Amino acid sequence: MAEKIVLGVDSGGTKVAAGLVNASGQILSSARVPMNVHSTATVAMDCVHSAIQEVLHGSNGMVASAIGVSSPGPLDPMGGLVLQAPNLPCWRNFPLRSEIQRAYGVPTRIDNDANAAGLAEALWGAAKDCKYVLYVTIGTGIGTAILLERQIYYGRTGAAAEGGHMTIDYRGPIRCGCGKPGCIEGLASGPAIAAMTRQRVAGDPRRGAAILALAGGDPSAISTKTVFTAWSKGDILATEILHDVADMLAVWLGNLIDMFEPEVIVVGGGVGTSCKSPGLRDSDQDADVRSRRGPGWFGSVVAERIDGDGRGRVNRPSQHQVQNAC
């Protein structure tokens, strides 16, 4: 029997990644191209097609029997629509599934990117031996997925687990496209960290001098990467900012623990895995204390083992670096 091959596509806020994958999760061919979310729906679809075509061109004749597409939510996975995703302003009630299925002629399914990543971790990654899993991705946005015995929990309409839009400070700023004040995505995502840093540098140029220098003297060029670079060099302001972010994530994770009682929380995304770096305060160590169950109850928070392009992380933590929350 011929090996079943599926084409996976991840359409994100900054890039489109695609790959041919077998039933064991092995990537046989892959590509990554920039995503343009600030133009028309057609231009954004051209980016998706470009990634797919690049993969197919390098496939050595392998044929996909189906296509799976992940996208930032909220989505209607049953209807195949991207609804009002804050990180994809180019698509509003956009029929992504039918567009791709019509172009390539094979069965196509779309799902929330956090759901897709969480399922991969439950099947092949950091949570493969766990029944009750909460997956958290922290990057351009913040997303979550709930997995019960390797099955995604979708809720009534398929849009469950939009945990990134939970408010933890109702007096907080509105930095998220969802329009809610003080949601965790608006406080601790990559763009939120950069915005917070630019604000603090402007308010105290002396303390922000090192961060500003890393940005070439241009405050608008301060990015999340700038902040983590400054922190790695021992900058006090960058350290304070990232500790504040860890505190907010601890409040949020504690609430999620109280709500869902997961066996494990798997943390992914560029910011999420950076926050698990040795030397930076672990938000997971505080999260148990900030849940109602108190110290010593919760199992663990671990870094994802499959990165955003589907590869195993070569820099994943060794066992002694995977911290038990206590």
N, C-alpha and C positions, 0 to 999 in steps of 0.2 A: 504494500500500500504506500502511495506517495506521501511524503511528509506534508502535513498541513501547514501552510504559511499564511500569516496574516500581516497586513500592512497597518502599522500604528502611526498615528499623526497627533502631535501635540501642538495646538495653535495657541500660543501665549501672547502676552502683551508686548513682548520685545522680539520674539523669535518663533519660528515654526521648525519643529524637529520631527523627522519621520524615519521609519525603519521597518524592514521586513523582519518578522519575529516568528520563531517556531513555538511549538506547544510547551517547550521547556523554558521559555523566556529568553532564549539565546537570540541576540541580534545578528542577523546575517548581512545586512546592508543598511547604511544609515546616512542621513544628510541633515544639515541645519542651515537655515537661511533667515535673514532678518524679516521681521513682521512689521508692516506699516498699518497701524491702527488709527491713524489720524487723517486718512484719506477716505475714499469711497469704499463701499462694500465690495465692489468689483476689484479694486486694487488689492484689498486684503485677501480676497480669494485667489488672486494671481500669485500671492506669496505662498499660499497653501499648495497650489498646483506646482509651483516651482520646486518646493521641497519634495513633493511626491514624484515628480518627473526625474529629479536627480537620483532618488532612490531606485526607481525602476530602471534607469539607465545603467546603474551599477549592479544590477541584480543577477547577471549571468544567466538570464533566462528563467529565473524563479518567478512563479506566478502566485499572486495573492488570491486566496479564496474569499476573503472578506476584508473590510476596512473598519478599524476602530479609531475614533477621533475623540481626543480630550480637549476641553476648552474651559476657560474660566466661567464660573456661573454668575448669576442663576441661569439655568437652562431648563428646557422642557425635553428631557431625554426620550420620553415616550413619543413626542411629536417631532423630535429631531431639530428643535429650534434653539438658537441662542437668543435669550430674551433681552435683558437689560444689563448686560455684564459691564460693570464700571471700568474694567481694564480693556474692554473691546468696544469703544464708542462707535466704531465703524459698522457694527452689526447690531441692529435692533429688530427683534422678532425675525431673525434671519434664518432661513431654512437650510442650515449648513449640511445636514444629513442628505437631503434630496439633491443639493448641488453636487456633492461629491459622488453620490451613488449614480447620478445621471452621467457624470463625466467618465466614470471608470467601470460601470456596469456590473458591480459586485455588491452583495449585501453590505450595508454600512450602518454603523451604530455610533452615536455620540454620547459622551458622558462628561460630567464635571471633572476637571483635571485633578482635583484632590481625590475624588472617588477612584479614578484610574490609578493614581500613584499609590493610594492606600491599598487597593486590591493587589497590586504588584508586590507590595511589601508583605501582605498576608499570604500570598502564594509562594513567593520565591525569596523574600528579603528578611528584614529584621524581625518580623512578627509571624514568621511561617509556622511556629509552634504554639501560637496563641489563638484563643477562641474569641476574645472580646477586645477589639482593637480600636483605638482612636488615632487617626493619622492627622498630623498638622503640618501644613506647608507655609513657610514664612519667606516671602520674597517680594516681588512687585506688589502682590496682594497677600492676604492671609486666607487660607482655605482649610477645611476640615473634612474628614470622612469618618463615618461610623461603620465598622465591619463586625458582623455577628456571625461567627462560625464560617468565615470566608465569604460571606454574602454582604453586599452593600445594603445599608438601610437607606431607603429612598423617601420614606414618608408618603403622604397622600398623593402628591402630584409629581414626585420625582425630584423636588428641589430641597430636600432636607439637608441638614448639617452645614448651613451657611454660617459656621461659627465665627468667621472673621468679622461679621457684622453685629456681633454681640457688643452692646455698650457696657463699658466698665467705668466710664466717667460721663454722666449725662450732662455735666457742665463743660465737657471738653470741647476741643476744636472740631470743626467739620473739615477733615482732610480727605475723606473718602467719597468716592463717586456715588455711594448709596444715599448720601444726604443726611445720615444720622450723626448726631454729635457724639464724640467720645467713643466710637466703636474701635475695637482693637486694631483693625486694619489701618485706621486713621492715626493710630498712636505708635504702632510698633512694626509696620511693614517697612520695606526698604525706602520708598519715597517719603514715608512719614519720618523716618530717622534723618534723612537728608534735610527735610524741611525744618525739623526741630533744631538741627545743627546750624543751619543758616541763620535761624532766628537768634540762637544763643551767641553765635559769633558776632552778629550785628549788634547785640546788646552789650557785649564785652569784648571789643576788638583785641585787647591785650591778651586775655586768656585764650582767645581764638586764633592767635597769630600763627601758630604751627599748623593748624588745620587749614587756614586760609592759604598758607604758603604751599601746602600740598596740592591745593586747587589752582595753583598758578596765580594767586592773588585775585581771582575772580569769584566772588561769593556765590554767583549763580552756578558755578562749576562744582560746588561741593556736592558730592554724591555719597551714597552709603559706603562705597568702597573707600572713599577718602576718610571717612570716620573710622572704619576698621583698620586702615593703614596707620592713622594717627594713634589709635589705641595700641597697636602692636609696637609702636615706638615709645610707648609710655606716656602719651599726652594725657594730662589730668582732665581736661574738659571732655575729650572723647571718652575717657573711662567713665566719667560721671554720666554722660549721656547714655552710654550702653548699659550702665548699671540701672538707670531709670527705666530703660526699655525692658531689662530683665525683670525688674519689679512689676511692671505692668503685665508682662507675660505670665508672671507667677500668680497674680490675682486671677487672670483669665483661666490659666490651666487649673487652678484650684477650683474654680467654678465648674469647669468641665468634668473634673474628677467627681465632684459632688453630684453632678447631674447624671453621668453615664457609668460610673464605676468601671472603667476599663481595666483590663489586665495589664496593658502596656500602652504608652503613648509613643508613637514613632514621629520624630521631628525631621522634616525635610525642607527643601528650599534653600536658596543661597544665604539668606539671613539666618534661617533656623539652624543650619549646620555650623555657621560661624559662631552663633551664640553657644554652641556646645564646645567651643574651643577651650583647651586647658588654660586656666588663668583668668577667664572671664566668669563672673559669677553665674552659676548654673541656675536658670529660672526653675528647673525641675526640682532642685533641692529646696526651694522655697515653696513650691506649689503645694506639696503635701501639708505643710504647716498652715497654708492659707485655705485649705479645704476644711470642712467641718469635722473630718475624721481625725485630724491631728497627726502628730509625728509618728512615723514608723508603720503606718498602715499600707500606703500605696506601694505598688511593685516597682516599676522603673520607667524612665523616659530614655529612649535610645535614638541615635541618629539613623536616618534611612540608609539602606545599603544599595539602593538603586537610584542613580542620580536622574536629573531632569531629562537626560537623553537616553535613559534606560540602561546605562552602563553601571556595573558595580563600582562603588566608590573606592578608588585606590587609597584614599586618605581617610577611610572610615575609622572610628575609634577602635583601639584594641580593647580587650575585655575589661582591663583595669580602669579604662577611661569612661566606660559606660556606667554612669552614676546611678545608684539607687536613691530614690527620693527618701529623705529621712528627716 
